[in-house]
Amino acid sequence: MDWWIYILCCSDGTLYTGITTNLERRVVEHNDSNRGAKYTRSRRPVQLVYSELQTNRSQASKREYALKKMCRIEKLNLIERNKRNL
């Protein structure tokens, strides 16, 4: 099963990082349901600004941890580099 690591930009400009097996469903949950993370519920709407695919949950969790340890500037640079490569 494939796992996605993603970064959302919240309405207040903060960034939220998470993992999921279904990226589209998860973004909808963050925006429209109580199944979204508590952090994003008060910062709606959120917008998907970055995602990357991993082949298993272990790898996804490790990458999520690495992204969460990044400072804001590093995350913004990652997002910008990804936009240029699309």
Secondary structure as a PSIPRED ss2 file (coil, helix, strand):
# PSIPRED VFORMAT (PSIPRED V4.0)

   1 M C   1.000  0.000  0.000
   2 D C   1.000  0.000  0.000
   3 W E   0.000  0.000  1.000
   4 W E   0.000  0.000  1.000
   5 I E   0.000  0.000  1.000
   6 Y E   0.000  0.000  1.000
   7 I E   0.000  0.000  1.000
   8 L E   0.000  0.000  1.000
   9 C E   0.000  0.000  1.000
  10 C C   1.000  0.000  0.000
  11 S C   1.000  0.000  0.000
  12 D C   1.000  0.000  0.000
  13 G C   1.000  0.000  0.000
  14 T C   1.000  0.000  0.000
  15 L E   0.000  0.000  1.000
  16 Y E   0.000  0.000  1.000
  17 T E   0.000  0.000  1.000
  18 G E   0.000  0.000  1.000
  19 I E   0.000  0.000  1.000
  20 T E   0.000  0.000  1.000
  21 T C   1.000  0.000  0.000
  22 N C   1.000  0.000  0.000
  23 L H   0.000  1.000  0.000
  24 E H   0.000  1.000  0.000
  25 R H   0.000  1.000  0.000
  26 R H   0.000  1.000  0.000
  27 V H   0.000  1.000  0.000
  28 V H   0.000  1.000  0.000
  29 E H   0.000  1.000  0.000
  30 H H   0.000  1.000  0.000
  31 N H   0.000  1.000  0.000
  32 D H   0.000  1.000  0.000
  33 S C   1.000  0.000  0.000
  34 N C   1.000  0.000  0.000
  35 R C   1.000  0.000  0.000
  36 G C   1.000  0.000  0.000
  37 A C   1.000  0.000  0.000
  38 K H   0.000  1.000  0.000
  39 Y H   0.000  1.000  0.000
  40 T H   0.000  1.000  0.000
  41 R H   0.000  1.000  0.000
  42 S C   1.000  0.000  0.000
  43 R C   1.000  0.000  0.000
  44 R C   1.000  0.000  0.000
  45 P C   1.000  0.000  0.000
  46 V C   1.000  0.000  0.000
  47 Q E   0.000  0.000  1.000
  48 L E   0.000  0.000  1.000
  49 V E   0.000  0.000  1.000
  50 Y E   0.000  0.000  1.000
  51 S E   0.000  0.000  1.000
  52 E E   0.000  0.000  1.000
  53 L E   0.000  0.000  1.000
  54 Q E   0.000  0.000  1.000
  55 T C   1.000  0.000  0.000
  56 N C   1.000  0.000  0.000
  57 R H   0.000  1.000  0.000
  58 S H   0.000  1.000  0.000
  59 Q H   0.000  1.000  0.000
  60 A H   0.000  1.000  0.000
  61 S H   0.000  1.000  0.000
  62 K H   0.000  1.000  0.000
  63 R H   0.000  1.000  0.000
  64 E H   0.000  1.000  0.000
  65 Y H   0.000  1.000  0.000
  66 A H   0.000  1.000  0.000
  67 L H   0.000  1.000  0.000
  68 K H   0.000  1.000  0.000
  69 K H   0.000  1.000  0.000
  70 M C   1.000  0.000  0.000
  71 C C   1.000  0.000  0.000
  72 R H   0.000  1.000  0.000
  73 I H   0.000  1.000  0.000
  74 E H   0.000  1.000  0.000
  75 K H   0.000  1.000  0.000
  76 L H   0.000  1.000  0.000
  77 N H   0.000  1.000  0.000
  78 L H   0.000  1.000  0.000
  79 I H   0.000  1.000  0.000
  80 E H   0.000  1.000  0.000
  81 R H   0.000  1.000  0.000
  82 N H   0.000  1.000  0.000
  83 K H   0.000  1.000  0.000
  84 R H   0.000  1.000  0.000
  85 N H   0.000  1.000  0.000
  86 L C   1.000  0.000  0.000
